[in-house]
């Protein structure tokens, strides 16, 4: 968080220098062109344009840091599929992702508010699709009591995202040290938070004689979309022994088209990772420059019938601003039928 705050302090000056240079350069070019037509081009309007653009960027950044970062939306929808057992008709799943706990270092009460909002949905199950931390497990320790308050009737299922593998932490002397730290984070989720962490594994939920299965994989980036991170997922291993209606938890949405869509019979995948670029104007987000599936629900017809993926915009931040791309809690109610 200290590093991101430094970036927030420095970035206004970088923005000011950038716009000053660019606008000045454009004015010089235009001034040179119109000089051949004996026209004098005043710099005053260009100067005010520069000042206006700088002020607009500063205002947006201030809004994103102080207000937008903690705006929260709850998106609810019914998910229908004929393979959902009748006993699970009406089953409520809350999907959250990308908490990045350092987001809340300056305002921990906001994390408490988010947790209260999750619990207010009265979920049967909570699915967390990775990135609890940004740099290291130490980020999580001050928030243990708040995180322990997250409740669902059938518990919390979680997976590890790219940041949970601590690949952006430069303090480790060896790969072995890094993976030991990853194991400590996994133990923290399992032992301190009592979450069911799936590391290329599955977990089955029963209602009378029927069941549904949650399949969870480690972070797995499959295409050239976005930022290449890590490929630790093993879908075949995670699916071993499973049958019937399955939901896949996979942090990176590129995994869907890379190994799932039309390749395995998994009707629904839940993902995160993109944060919707933490900027959204109407329905557009810059995340579409990097990811074909960047936010919301995606459906495709395959030989297995309809296959779907939902990409959650996350609760936390990497850069501490959100403009239009509010933090998200997704509420999915399972329904039997087409």
Beta strands, then each sheet from edge to edge (+ up, - down):
strand 1: 72-81
strand 2: 92-96
strand 3: 125-128
strand 4: 156-158
strand 5: 196-197
strand 6: 201-207
strand 7: 210-216
strand 8: 246-249
strand 9: 268-271
strand 10: 296-302
strand 11: 305-311
strand 12: 327-336
sheet 1: 1+ 12+ 2- 3- 4- 5-
sheet 2: 6+ 7- 8- 9- 11- 10+
end
